[in-house]
Amino acid sequence: MSEVTISLPRLNERAPEFDAPTTYGRKKLSDYEGKWLVLFSHPADFTPVCTTEFTAFAKAHKDFLAINCDLLGLSIDSHYSHIAWDRNIKEKFGVEITFPIIADLSMTVAKAFGMVHPGASDTQAVRATFVIDPKGILRAMLYYPMTNGRSIPEILRLVKALQTSTEHGVATPEGWQPGDKVIVPPPATAEEAERRFNSGEFECVDWYFCKKAL
């Protein structure tokens, strides 16, 4: 049996271009220049786990917009199915989906982003999430199995952490939240390492592990 090769995009490189029909008309990657974008796929419309994710994303949409980040969904369904599902979620759950959903019947976008994993399904996209920065550079990728939903607060936290790292040239520790101390890059010289310990500017555990408040 021949092995199927999945083409995956790579971090810190330009995200794959797309021009696709959505529930809000055609959308291209360039439409999101100047803002952050969370592009996420789901296996299928009218499925329970996906419904919980979409209602959670919709409820948090304003929080993403507040940090200059938009949302864009995708599944290998038609835009008619997406529209019907949108209306169903509003009717049954009282939540309005306020972001576009790509209709990817040709699987063009899904394959470009490595969303189709034959071990899970040949005809559905796995739960993939991509964080793209204002210059169109792919900054983070998350993959979840068909059976388990994502944590939308964690994705929001990740975008905030990436924005902080980008703006200040720092790293963020596990579970970091805005207002927490950040990790500064390790010193490049022995002199710099010594200066850090004596400056009082940093909270250092060892020469390579120092935090500071922003």
N, C-alpha and C positions, 0 to 999 in steps of 0.2 A: 504494500500500500504506500502510495506517495505521500510525503509529509506536506501539509499545507503551511505556507509561510505567511505570517501576518506582518504587514508593514506598519511600523509604529512611528509616530512623530517623535522628535527628540527635544528634550528640555533645552531652553536657552537658544533655540533656533526659531526661525519664522514658522508660525503655525500654518498648516495647509490652507490654501485658498479655497473658498467655496462661493458659489452663487446658486442659491437654492430657494424653492418656493416655501413659504411659511404661512401661518395663520394671520400674519400681518403683512403679507405681500412678500416679494423676493428680498432676500437678505444676503449681503456679502460680508466677508471679513473686514473689508475696508470701511464698511458702514460704522464700525465700532472703533475706528481710530480715535485716539485721544481719551479713551476710557478703558477700564478693565472689563473683561468679559468672562463669564462662566458659561461654557458650552457643555451641556450634559445630555447624555443619551439614556433612554429607557427601553426595555424590551418590547413593550406593546401598549397601545391604548386599552382602556377598559379592563385593566388588571389591578388587583388590590394593592400590591406593594407600590406600584408606580403611582397610583392615585394618592397614597399617603405622601409620597415624595413631592408630587406636584402641588398638593395643597400646602405643604410646608414651604416650598419655594415661593409660592404665590404670597403667602402670609409674610414672608421675609423680604419680598421684592423691594419694598421701600427702604429696608435697611441696607440692601446692596446698593440701591441707587444713591443713598446718602453718602456712600464712600466712592462715588464715581465708578460703579460697577453695574453692568447690565447682565441679564440672564437670557439664554437661548437654549431651548430644548430641542430634542431630535428623537425620532423613532422611524423605523422602516414601515410606516403606515402612510396613507394618503392624507391630504389636507382636509378632505371631507370627514375622515375618521377623527382627525384632530379637533375639528370644529364641533363635531357631535360629542366628543368626550369633554371638551371645554364646557359645553352647555350642560352636560350631565353633571359635571362636578359642581357647577354653579347651582343647579337645581337640587341635587341630592345632599351636597355638603355645605352649601352657602358660601363658597369661595370662588372668586373670579380669577381666572388665569390672565394675568396682565402682561405676559411676555410672549414672544413668538415661539412657535414650535415648527421645526423644519420637517417637511414631508419628504422622506428620503427613500422612496420606493425603488429607485435605481441603486441604492446602497453606495452611491458615489462618495458622499461625505463620510458615511460610517467607515468605509474601507480606508479612505485617506487618513482618518484619525485612529485607525486600528481598533474600532469599536466592535467588530465582528470577530468572535473567537469560536472557531468550529467545535472546540471541545465543549462549549456551552450551547451554541446554536449556529446553524449556517444561515438562518433567515431572520435572526433578531440581533439587535445590538445589546451588548452587556451594559451594565450600569457604569458608564465611563464619565469622568468629569475632567474638564480641561480648564485651567485658569490661564487666560491670555492677557498680556499687559497692553497698555495704550499704544505701543509700537507694533503690535501684532506678534510679539514674541511669546512662545509657549513657556510658562513659568512653573506649572505643576500639572501632574496627571494622577488621577485616582481611579482604580478599577474595583468594582464590587460584583459579587455573583448575582445571578438572577433572583436568588431566594431572600436576599437581605437588603433592606433599604439603607440609604445613606443618612448621615447626620447633617442637616442643613446648617445648624449653628457652627459645626466644625468647618464647613466650607467657607462660611462667612468669616470665621476666625482666621482661616488660612489666608484669605485675600488680604485682611488687615495686616497680618504678619508679613506677607510679601511686600505690601506697600511700605511698611516700616523699614524692612531690610533694604528696599530699593532707595528710599529717600535718605536714609542715614548711614548706609554702608555697614550695617550690623547684622548679627544673626539673632534668632529668638529661641529661647529654650522650650522644652516640652510644655504644652499647655499654656503658652504665653498669651496674655490678654493685654490690650492697650492700657498703659499705665504701669505695667510691670517693667522691671529692669531688663535690659537687653544684653546680649553677649557681644563683646568687642572682638575684632580679629586678633589672633595671637600676635605678639610682637615679633618683628623681623630680626631684631638684634638683641644681644645681651644687655646693652646699654638701655634700650627701650624697656626691656623686662624689668630692670632694676628701677627705672624711673616710675613705672606703674606702681610698684609696691610702696614707693616713698611719696608719691604725689598726693595721696588721699582722694584722688578723683575717682578711683575705681574700687569696686568690691572684689578682691582677688582671693581665690582659694589656692591657686598656684600660678606660676608664671604664664601658663597657657590658658587659664580659665579665669577671666575677669568679666564682671558685669558693671553696668552703669545705668543711671536713670537718664531718660531723654529730657 
